[in-house]
C-alpha cells in the first residue's frame, strides 16, 4: 500500500512538475513574444515617422493624393492662364504700337496742313465763336469760361488772328 501511495505521490509530483514546467515555458514564450512585438512596433513607428516626416523644399509632399492631384491641376490652370495673359499682353502692346504710329502720322499730316494753309489748326465753330466773342469785347478769361476751352488756347487763337491780315472792307 505504501508502494501504491508512493506511486501515486510520485505521479502527482510528476504532474505538478510538468505543470510548473509547462507554465514556465508558456510564460517565457510570452515574454519573448512581447519583446519581439515591441521591437516590431518600434520599427513600424520609425518607418511611419520616416514616411510622415515633412520633406523640405516640397510643399504638401506628405499630403493625401487627392490634395496633390488638386495642386497639380491648379498649377496646370495657372500655366494656362499665364500663357493666355501673356498672349493678350502681346496683342495689346502691338495695338499700342500701331496706335502710336497712327498718332504720329496724324500729327505730321496736321503739321503739313497747318503749314500749307498758314492758319491755326483750330476747330471751325469754336474758333469762330472765339472771334465773335472777342469782337464783342469779352476778355480771354470770360471766353474761356463760356466755351469751356483752356484760356491759353483762346489767347493763342486770338494772337494768331491778330497776325493774320484781315481783308479791308473800305475799297
Long-range contacts (C-beta under 8 A, 24 or more apart in sequence): 118-164, 119-160, 119-164, 120-156, 120-157, 120-160, 122-153, 122-157, 127-157, 130-154, 130-157, 130-158, 131-157, 131-158, 131-161, 134-158, 134-161
